[in-house]
């Protein structure tokens, strides 16, 4: 009996040592990337609207955001009972976290507001295979809603909720997640491949200009030290001089007076482009002066001469609200995407 007890004790010690070895060998860090894209949605004709964007002219991040929004629109407009999508925006989180577990302070990815409705997405926990998220909505005067859901590595999940049942209007959120365990065997080249994979735009019709961003380089430097591996950065595509009107942070971007319908009523799909099945998104760079008039307009990223001309014609005589910074009227560059899609 004594020999049996000794054997059981040794077996238990062996199991404890194995468990301890697993913990010691577990990755100490995780490189994660989460992206949340949100839309205001309603029934109606099939179309997607993009906002005026006060961002640096020609940034690859802007192009990536529009491309992904178009991809999600195509996929989700058939899944949900919505047809008209208005992009509210995209929020990203790219960081290195210590170990897998519930986060002591959940990371808020999306605080979006729409007509008194506040939508929040938080990252609660991670492991080597997935992220755990919380989606919540606070509707003024109504009960709050909460959903908890996992998103697997390299996958996306979507949540759609009706906000106004009379108008069949709602909010649609898409959450994407990528995770990479980091240990002593992880090399800079392996991280480079991970970054290229998570950056790959899902819309093949509109390939992006570069696979990497300055944020990616910062993550690589954080993990391995500056200069260990330099990622190829996109060339600046700014065709307009920032010396004339430098980029500034606006209190709010100038918006078309009369809303996007002021542009939509001037919209015309060229017959030549329609016959040749040409489609895509034209990015316009607009200099809005302190009175709200368009002082200059140029094609930032074109698709085809016919569509480019049609995009410029859309904004003829359109008046914008005043660009304001520090509560004062200013001149400002903005980017306006015009989408041409065949139904």
FENTAFEN-V618862 format. One record per run of one state. SS is the DSSP state (h for helix, s for strand, l for the rest). FROM is the first residue (numbers start at 0). LEN is the number of residues. If there is no record, write none. Layout:
BEGIN
SS,FROM,LEN ; SS,FROM,LEN
END
This chain:
BEGIN
l,0,1 ; h,1,24 ; l,25,3 ; s,28,14 ; l,42,4 ; s,46,3 ; l,49,2 ; s,51,2 ; l,53,6 ; h,59,20 ; l,79,4 ; s,83,15 ; l,98,2 ; s,100,14 ; l,114,2 ; s,116,10 ; l,126,3 ; s,129,10 ; l,139,5 ; s,144,8 ; l,152,2 ; s,154,10 ; l,164,4 ; s,168,14 ; l,182,5 ; h,187,12 ; l,199,4 ; h,203,3 ; l,206,7 ; h,213,11 ; l,224,27 ; s,251,1 ; l,252,3 ; s,255,1 ; l,256,4 ; h,260,4 ; l,264,6 ; h,270,5 ; l,275,4 ; s,279,9 ; l,288,5 ; s,293,8 ; l,301,3 ; h,304,10 ; l,314,5 ; s,319,1 ; l,320,3 ; s,323,2 ; l,325,2 ; s,327,2 ; l,329,2 ; s,331,9 ; l,340,3
END
